[in-house]
Amino acid sequence: MDSNSHGTIALGLGLGNALGAGIGVAIGAITGEMPFWLGLGIGLGTSMGTAMGVVFSRGGNAGETDETESLKSV
């Protein structure tokens, strides 16, 4: 990926972390198992946010790897 897309991926990562942590804290406060739910929320938020950032950096195309990003181009 070119360096122009890193900001979009970072934005998705940041939003995913924030949402995951918020949801994890809310569920953890209700159930009393804060460390488990906070860790699970951050982990899921990080993965989902990164995936959304990659999709948005590609212009909504979540298909196969572009030719310029494949290992053949190295």
C-alpha positions in Angstrom: 0.0 0.0 0.0 1.2 3.4 -0.7 1.9 5.9 2.1 -1.2 7.9 1.3 -3.5 5.2 2.7 -1.7 5.0 6.1 -3.8 7.9 7.5 -7.0 6.2 6.6 -5.9 2.9 8.1 -4.8 4.7 11.3 -8.1 6.5 11.5 -10.0 3.2 11.3 -7.6 1.7 13.9 -8.2 4.5 16.3 -12.0 4.5 15.9 -12.0 0.7 16.3 -9.9 0.9 19.5 -12.1 3.6 20.9 -15.4 1.8 20.2 -14.1 -1.6 21.3 -12.7 -0.2 24.6 -16.0 1.7 25.3 -18.1 -1.3 24.6 -15.7 -3.5 26.7 -15.9 -1.2 29.6 -19.7 -1.0 29.5 -20.1 -4.8 29.4 -17.4 -5.3 32.0 -19.0 -2.8 34.4 -22.3 -4.7 34.2 -20.8 -8.2 34.4 -18.0 -7.4 36.9 -15.4 -9.0 34.6 -13.7 -5.8 33.4 -10.3 -7.1 32.3 -11.8 -9.8 30.1 -14.3 -7.6 28.4 -11.9 -4.7 28.0 -9.3 -6.9 26.4 -11.9 -8.6 24.2 -13.3 -5.3 23.1 -10.0 -3.7 22.3 -8.9 -6.8 20.3 -12.1 -7.0 18.3 -12.1 -3.2 17.8 -8.5 -3.2 16.6 -9.1 -6.0 14.0 -12.4 -4.5 12.8 -11.0 -1.0 12.6 -8.0 -2.0 10.7 -10.1 -4.0 8.2 -12.4 -1.0 7.7 -9.4 1.3 7.3 -8.0 -0.9 4.6 -11.3 -1.1 2.7 -11.8 2.7 2.8 -8.2 3.3 1.7 -8.9 1.1 -1.4 -12.0 3.1 -2.2 -14.5 0.6 -1.0 -12.9 -2.3 -2.8 -12.4 -5.2 -0.4 -11.5 -7.8 -3.2 -8.3 -9.5 -3.8 -4.9 -7.9 -3.4 -4.2 -5.3 -6.1 -1.4 -6.1 -8.5 0.8 -3.3 -7.1 0.4 -4.8 -3.6 1.1 -8.4 -4.5 4.4 -10.2 -3.7 5.0 -10.5 -7.5 5.8 -6.8 -7.6 8.7 -7.1 -5.2 
